[in-house]
């Protein structure tokens, strides 16, 4: 089994350990990586500004900005939004994501021997997945030809260097197929989850202008004239921190957590789960538990604040999962959400288009629970430069 997310045993341990260490080496959680994210956030601000306060669909600009963060991490460079390869890459990610979790995927999983001979969305999804793998392999070839991995600057460099170090190890799982699959999964998981959370953020903040105004005031009071943003600044803005957490809690991106498999016999709630049993965690049951949250079905930042307005960590907050298989990109996602939202909310007040009373919050189900297509007005603040 290739990749990290769905592998087990020795392959998973080796690939996971390497990925965690490499992400640290690449600066996830450090100023270098934060600067790259801030650059993409600024590009997004400039795209929104071009709409001059008129209704715009933020989906594609957000997807492109987040995808370019993944490009910087994996390939070591960003793409121009006009780059044809980047457009195809984004389109491939979008097609693959829309297919996963759809009724067409369910039918394909049930009747693969029949559907593989018939036209349909499954053909487009397979083609999109193959496109992502093909592009990853192109980049692998370029990196190998340039010998850049001897002075590694990105995930691909570090992986190729590890392949060279492990070439005589019979137990090594480091090969080009695993690398290509990892890159494929980084794009699917890393782009979709953060993009979905940012899209929900704009829906919720537009529908709750009082919350949005309070976040903007806190940001202005704390950052004043400072242009640079650091993830460490999150500690200075407890209300904003609470809002970000509540966005992820109230509109959890997935229908359920990633499937897991029992590595040994275990008793749970009086039931025996034999070794090898497939377990699908219902994280929504925790994030929306009425016994744990005061208003579980409502968007309420106070879930993460004490009576004095200080941010409170909640053990029930599990959008990234828990344990040794917690989401590999958790830290990167947290940094992205913070920096993107700070940059956007400092510059704009997001408002409903004329004639629209409220943006729909009825989710559209796919790989993730996405908000329905919408348009908003990004109106520059009078004090923004």
N, C-alpha and C positions, 0 to 999 in steps of 0.2 A: 504494500500500500504506500503510495507516494504522498508527499506533503506532510505538514505538521498537524493540522486540525483533525484529520480523520485517521491518522496512523496510530499504532499501538506498540508497546514493548520497546525493543532496542532501537528501532527506527525513530519512534517518537522521542525517546529520551535523548538520543544523539542530536537529532535535528532541533528539538526544542531548546536544549542547553546551548547549542551553538547560536541560535537566533537571539536568545535573551542576551548573551554576552556581546554579540555583534551589535545589537541595537544600542547597548550602552556605549560601545566604542564609537558608534556613529554620532553620539551626542544626544540621544533622546533624553530629555530632562535637563539638557545643558544649553547654554546660550547659543552655540553654533546652530543647533537644530531649530531653536526658537526663532532665530533670525530668518531662516528659510521659510518657516511658517508665516512669520510676520510679512515677508515679501509677498507671499501668495495672498494673504489677507488684504494687503494694500492694493494688489491688482484687482481684487474683488470689489473693494471700495470704489476704485476708479471706474469699473464697469457699471456699478450701480449709479454713480454720479452722472454718467452719460445719459441716463433716462430722465434727468432733470425733474425728478419728482412725479413723473408720469407712471401709470401702472406698468409693472414689469413682472415677468415670470423669473424667479430667482434660481430655479432648479438647475439649468445647464451651467450658469456661471459658478454656482456652488460646487457642482460635480467636477468641473474642470479645475477649480482651485484645489480641491482635496486630492484629486488624481495627480496633480503636479507635485504635491507633497510626497506621495508614494513614489513618483518618478525620481525625485531628488534622493530619497532614501535608498531605492533599489538600483537605479542606473547612474546616480551621481550628477544628474542634470535635469533641468526643467524644460518644458516645451513651450514654444509660442502657441497661442490659442489658434493661430491660423495654420499651424503645421498639419499637413494631411495625415501623417501617421498618428499624430496625437488625436485627431478627430476620429479616426477609425478605432483607435484604442478605447476612447471614451464611449463610442457607439457600441463596441463589442462588450464592454462592461455593462452597459445599460441593457442590452439584449439578454445577456446571460442572467442578470439579476431579475429581470421581469419574468423570465421563464421559471426560475427556481421558486417553488411554492405555489405555482399556478396549477389549475386543473389539468393543463396539458402535460405538466411534468408528472403528475400523479398517474395519468393514463399511460405515459411512456414507461414509467417504472413498472406498471402492472402488465403491459403488453409490448415489451421491447421488440420481440421477434416479429411482431406484426407491423408496428409503427415505423420500424427502421426502413421499411419498404414504401412508406407513404409520405407524401408532403405534409408540412405543418410547422408550427412554431418550434417543435423539437429540433427540426433540421436547422433552423436559424440559430438556435441556442448552441447546438453542437458546433456549427460553423464559427460562432462568436468565441466559444471556448478555445477552439483550435487556433483562431486568429491570435488570441492572447498568448497561447503557448508558443506559437510561431514567432511572434514578436520578441518574446522572452529569449528564445533560442538565437534570434538575430543579435540581440544585445550581448548574449553570452559569447558568441563568435567574435564580435567587435572587441570585447574586453580581453579575450584571449589573444587576439592579433596584436593589440596595443600593449600587451604585457603589463597593463596597469595594475594588476592584482599584486605585483611585487611591492607596490606602495599603495595599499588599499585605501580607497576613498568612499566606497559605497558598499552596500550589502553584497552585490554580485562579486566585487573584488575580493572581499573577505572570504566568500564561499569558494571561489576558484583557488585562492591560496590554501584553504583548508583541504580542498581536493588534492592539490599537489603534495601537501604534507602527509596525506593519508593514503596515497596511491598504493603503498605496499602493505596496507592493513587489510586483511581479509574480512574483518568485521565492520569496515567502514561503510556507511550509508551515503557518503557524500559523492554524488555523481550529477551529471548534467540534467538528467530527467527529474531528479528531486529538486534541483535548483529551479528549473523551468516551472515546475508545479508550485513551488513555494512563491515564486514571483506572481504566477497566475492567481493564487489565493490571496496574496497581499492586495492585489488590485481589487478583487471581488469584495473581500471582507473589509479591507481598509478604506476603500472609497465609499461603499454603500452605507455602512453604519454611521460614519461621521456625517456624510451628506444628509442622511435621513434625519439625524438629530438636529442639524442646523436648519433644515427645512421646517421641522416641527417647532423649533425655537422661534422662527419668524412668524409662524402661524399663531402660536400662543402669546407672544409679546404684542402682536398686532391686535389680537382679540382682547388682551388685558392691558390697555394703555397705562393704567395706574401702576402696574408692575414695571412696565417698560420705563416710565418716567422716573420711578424710584431707582432703578438700576442706573439710568443715565446720570442722575444726580450724584449717586455714590461714586461712579466712575470719575465724574468731573471733580468732585471734592478730593479724591485720592490722587489722581494723576495730574491735575492742574494743567501745566503746560508741557509735561513730559511726553515725548513722542514714542520712546521705546517702551515695550511691554515685556515683562518677564513673568513666567508662570509662578514664580515665588510671590508675585504681587497678589495672588489669589487670596492670601491670608489677610490682606488689607481691605478686601471687599466682601464681607460675610454675606450680605444680602445677594449680591451677584452670584456668589458661590452657591447659595441656597437655590437660586433660580435655575442655575445650570443643572444641579442635581435633580430638581423637581421636573425639569423638562425630560430628563432621561427616565425618571421614575414613572411619571404619569403617562408617557408615551414611549414605553419600552419598544425598541426597534424590532424585536423578534417575537414570533408567536410562542416559541419555546426555546430553551437553551440547546446548545449543541449536544448531539447524542453521545453517550458514554457507555462503557462496557465494564461490567464487574470483573475485577481481576481475581476475585476469590468469592467463595460463598459468604453471603452477608444476610443478617436478619434486620429488617426495617419495618417498623410498625406492626410487628407480629408476623410478618410474611418473610418467607425464605426466598432470597434472590440468588439462584445458583451462579457459580462462576460462568462467565460468558454471556450473561443476560444483558440485553441492550436496555439502557436506561435513558429516558428523555426527560431532563429536568424541567419542571414547570416554574420558571422564574417569575412569571406573572403572578402566580399565586402568592408570592412573597411581596413583590412590589406593589400589589393592589390588595393586600390582606387587610380587611376592615378591623382586625384585632390589633394591627400594628400601626395603622395610619388613621389620623383623625378624620380626614375626608379623602379616602383612597381613590375615588373616581373623579376628583376635582383637581385642577391645577392650583396648588397651594404651597408657595415657597416656605410658609411657616412650618411645614413638616421638618425643615432642617434648621430651624432657629429656636433658641431658647427665649425666655421671657425678656431677656436683656438685649436681644437682637444679635447674639453671638451664634456663629455657625456651629451646628451639632452634627457629628458623624453618626450615622445610623447603620447598625450591623445588617439591617434588612435591605439596605441599598446594594443590590447585587446585579446590576445590568451587565457587568463584565464576567459574571460567573464567580466561582470561588475555588480555592484549593490549588493544587499544582498545575491544573489545566485552565487556570484563569486566562482570559483573553490576552494573547501575546502583545497586542497593540494597545492595551489599556492606557499606558502612560502617554503614548503618542496621541491617542484620541482625546484624552483629557486636556492636553496642551493645545491641540487644535481648536477644540470647542471654546476654550477660554480666550485665546488670542483672536480668533475670528470674530467672536461676539463682541469683545471689547472694542476692536477696530470698527466694526459696523455700528455699534450703538453710540460710540463717541461722535461719529460723523452724521448719522441719520436718525430720524424718528420715523418708524414704520407705521403707515396708516392705511386704512381701508380705501379702496378706489371709490369714487363717487357712485352712490346708489347701492353700494354693498353694505349690508348691516353687520355681517359677521362671516368670517372664513369658516368653511366646514371643517370639523374635526373628526369626521367619520373616516377611519383609516381604510386605505386600499391595500389589500393583502397581496404580497408577493414573497420574495425572499425576506423582506422586512415589511413592517406596517408603516406605509408611507401616507403622508397627507394627500388628499385629492389635489389635482392641479389647481393652482391659484395664482393670482396676481396681487401685488402690493405696491404701495407708493413709498419710495425711499426719499423722504423729504429732508434736505440738509438742515442741521441745527443752525440757528442764527449765529451762534458763537463758534461754529466750526470753520476752519480755514480752508 
